[in-house]
Amino acid sequence: MFYAGCVGLPWLLAMMLVYFWNEYWDEEASPVIKSYYKWAFIVFVVYTVALAGWYATFLVFKDGALSSLSVLRTSSALEFLEDVA
């Protein structure tokens, strides 16, 4: 459920931006709503760019080219466990 929320957050922000579009451009609108709209737009752009960058990175390097960046090397951990047993 957590991962669905992480992927769904940009969609939720996009729907909010569409819903409050007319309210944002209305000159008599509440400044609080305009402030929330601006922050939602900024968060939407930053989060979408970060999510797309993360996805593209792991799509391009799906063959294990990033395995050297692993914090915990699985092979050495397995060798250690075999030596202990």
Backbone as CSV, one residue per row, in Angstrom:
resi,resn,N_x,N_y,N_z,CA_x,CA_y,CA_z,C_x,C_y,C_z
1,MET,0.821,-1.191,0.000,0.000,0.000,0.000,0.874,1.268,0.000
2,PHE,2.013,1.177,0.678,2.930,2.312,0.723,3.422,2.678,-0.677
3,TYR,3.807,1.659,-1.466,4.320,1.913,-2.810,3.233,2.479,-3.718
4,ALA,2.017,2.013,-3.544,0.905,2.564,-4.329,0.698,4.037,-3.984
5,GLY,0.873,4.380,-2.724,0.757,5.774,-2.313,1.868,6.638,-2.879
6,CYS,3.074,6.091,-2.928,4.205,6.844,-3.495,3.999,7.121,-4.979
7,VAL,3.489,6.140,-5.690,3.235,6.327,-7.119,1.982,7.171,-7.334
8,GLY,1.014,7.063,-6.435,-0.248,7.772,-6.595,-0.220,9.231,-6.174
9,LEU,0.802,9.644,-5.424,0.853,11.029,-4.958,0.863,12.048,-6.094
10,PRO,1.658,11.864,-7.144,1.587,12.842,-8.236,0.206,12.909,-8.885
11,TRP,-0.475,11.766,-8.975,-1.828,11.767,-9.552,-2.783,12.545,-8.658
12,LEU,-2.657,12.382,-7.359,-3.512,13.114,-6.426,-3.263,14.615,-6.537
13,LEU,-2.010,15.004,-6.592,-1.687,16.423,-6.738,-2.171,16.968,-8.076
14,ALA,-2.041,16.183,-9.132,-2.516,16.624,-10.447,-4.029,16.831,-10.434
15,MET,-4.750,15.927,-9.801,-6.208,16.081,-9.722,-6.580,17.319,-8.910
16,MET,-5.834,17.595,-7.845,-6.096,18.790,-7.054,-5.822,20.050,-7.873
17,LEU,-4.758,20.029,-8.662,-4.441,21.186,-9.494,-5.525,21.432,-10.537
18,VAL,-6.058,20.382,-11.116,-7.145,20.524,-12.091,-8.408,21.037,-11.402
19,TYR,-8.696,20.506,-10.226,-9.926,20.865,-9.516,-9.928,22.344,-9.108
20,PHE,-8.786,22.854,-8.659,-8.721,24.234,-8.177,-8.195,25.213,-9.227
21,TRP,-8.158,24.815,-10.483,-7.640,25.672,-11.551,-8.380,27.011,-11.616
22,ASN,-9.702,26.970,-11.671,-10.488,28.212,-11.772,-10.366,29.055,-10.511
23,GLU,-10.292,28.400,-9.374,-10.160,29.124,-8.108,-8.818,29.861,-8.050
24,TYR,-7.784,29.267,-8.562,-6.457,29.891,-8.530,-6.418,31.143,-9.403
25,TRP,-7.052,31.106,-10.557,-7.001,32.238,-11.474,-8.065,33.291,-11.202
26,ASP,-8.949,33.036,-10.258,-9.958,34.022,-9.881,-9.297,35.107,-9.020
27,GLU,-9.532,36.373,-9.365,-8.895,37.474,-8.637,-9.445,37.637,-7.226
28,GLU,-10.658,37.185,-6.987,-11.271,37.321,-5.667,-11.117,36.060,-4.818
29,ALA,-10.300,35.151,-5.261,-10.134,33.881,-4.552,-9.339,34.085,-3.266
30,SER,-9.481,33.124,-2.388,-8.777,33.157,-1.115,-7.268,33.034,-1.338
31,PRO,-6.493,33.868,-0.660,-5.033,33.756,-0.810,-4.482,32.451,-0.226
32,VAL,-5.204,31.865,0.696,-4.770,30.587,1.266,-4.827,29.495,0.203
33,ILE,-5.912,29.471,-0.565,-6.038,28.470,-1.626,-4.968,28.694,-2.691
34,LYS,-4.697,29.951,-3.015,-3.654,30.240,-3.998,-2.285,29.779,-3.499
35,SER,-2.039,29.963,-2.219,-0.776,29.512,-1.640,-0.658,27.989,-1.699
36,TYR,-1.724,27.286,-1.329,-1.716,25.822,-1.394,-1.557,25.339,-2.834
37,TYR,-2.164,26.065,-3.757,-2.067,25.690,-5.169,-0.623,25.802,-5.656
38,LYS,0.039,26.895,-5.298,1.433,27.079,-5.707,2.317,25.972,-5.140
39,TRP,2.139,25.667,-3.846,2.954,24.618,-3.227,2.647,23.250,-3.821
40,ALA,1.390,22.998,-4.122,1.032,21.714,-4.733,1.661,21.587,-6.113
41,PHE,1.698,22.672,-6.854,2.325,22.640,-8.175,3.826,22.378,-8.066
42,ILE,4.482,23.048,-7.136,5.921,22.852,-6.944,6.218,21.413,-6.523
43,VAL,5.462,20.903,-5.564,5.669,19.528,-5.094,5.383,18.538,-6.218
44,PHE,4.343,18.795,-6.995,4.011,17.917,-8.117,5.166,17.833,-9.110
45,VAL,5.724,18.964,-9.477,6.817,18.980,-10.459,8.061,18.290,-9.898
46,VAL,8.445,18.635,-8.682,9.652,18.047,-8.082,9.483,16.550,-7.893
47,TYR,8.343,16.134,-7.358,8.112,14.714,-7.094,8.039,13.916,-8.394
48,THR,7.397,14.469,-9.404,7.284,13.771,-10.684,8.647,13.644,-11.362
49,VAL,9.453,14.687,-11.320,10.793,14.619,-11.908,11.651,13.605,-11.154
50,ALA,11.581,13.605,-9.828,12.359,12.643,-9.039,11.902,11.213,-9.304
51,LEU,10.599,10.996,-9.357,10.075,9.653,-9.610,10.435,9.178,-11.015
52,ALA,10.333,10.063,-11.993,10.696,9.695,-13.364,12.197,9.430,-13.481
53,GLY,13.006,10.210,-12.789,14.450,9.974,-12.797,14.821,8.653,-12.155
54,TRP,14.183,8.351,-11.042,14.422,7.071,-10.366,14.018,5.913,-11.267
55,TYR,12.856,6.024,-11.880,12.368,4.963,-12.764,13.293,4.793,-13.971
56,ALA,13.696,5.902,-14.572,14.567,5.831,-15.750,15.929,5.241,-15.400
57,THR,16.455,5.589,-14.231,17.748,5.044,-13.814,17.701,3.533,-13.721
58,PHE,16.687,3.009,-13.066,16.614,1.567,-12.902,16.123,0.858,-14.160
59,LEU,15.497,1.572,-15.058,15.126,0.983,-16.337,16.352,0.848,-17.243
60,VAL,17.188,1.862,-17.248,18.386,1.837,-18.085,19.408,0.831,-17.551
61,PHE,19.574,0.778,-16.224,20.583,-0.094,-15.619,19.965,-1.357,-15.035
62,LYS,18.981,-1.919,-15.702,18.287,-3.087,-15.163,19.117,-4.364,-15.220
63,ASP,20.203,-4.368,-15.969,21.022,-5.566,-16.107,22.069,-5.699,-15.009
64,GLY,22.011,-4.886,-13.998,22.926,-5.012,-12.875,24.134,-4.109,-12.948
65,ALA,24.104,-3.106,-13.797,25.242,-2.202,-13.917,25.430,-1.368,-12.656
66,LEU,24.389,-1.221,-11.861,24.490,-0.452,-10.623,24.795,-1.329,-9.416
67,SER,25.085,-2.593,-9.608,25.314,-3.481,-8.472,26.563,-3.089,-7.691
68,SER,27.485,-2.378,-8.302,28.680,-1.938,-7.580,28.354,-0.858,-6.559
69,LEU,27.192,-0.238,-6.664,26.783,0.786,-5.710,26.043,0.212,-4.512
70,SER,25.895,-1.087,-4.466,25.144,-1.727,-3.397,25.848,-1.542,-2.060
71,VAL,25.083,-1.179,-1.043,25.639,-1.006,0.293,25.958,-2.365,0.903
72,LEU,25.086,-3.308,0.729,25.271,-4.655,1.252,25.455,-5.595,0.076
73,ARG,26.612,-6.125,-0.052,26.867,-7.060,-1.145,26.321,-8.420,-0.746
74,THR,25.367,-8.899,-1.505,24.679,-10.144,-1.174,25.629,-11.326,-1.205
75,SER,26.526,-11.370,-2.159,27.415,-12.527,-2.272,28.322,-12.640,-1.053
76,SER,28.876,-11.523,-0.576,29.750,-11.594,0.591,28.960,-11.929,1.848
77,ALA,27.723,-11.464,1.932,26.897,-11.794,3.088,26.552,-13.276,3.079
78,LEU,26.270,-13.835,1.908,25.965,-15.263,1.820,27.197,-16.107,2.124
79,GLU,28.358,-15.677,1.654,29.586,-16.405,1.960,29.859,-16.399,3.459
80,PHE,29.610,-15.286,4.106,29.804,-15.199,5.548,28.871,-16.158,6.271
81,LEU,27.616,-16.214,5.843,26.659,-17.114,6.486,27.023,-18.574,6.253
82,GLU,27.567,-18.898,5.078,27.986,-20.274,4.811,29.185,-20.654,5.667
83,ASP,30.096,-19.707,5.896,31.263,-19.987,6.728,30.872,-20.194,8.185
84,VAL,29.868,-19.469,8.644,29.417,-19.589,10.028,28.728,-20.925,10.243
85,ALA,27.961,-21.367,9.258,27.197,-22.618,9.401,28.033,-23.811,9.175
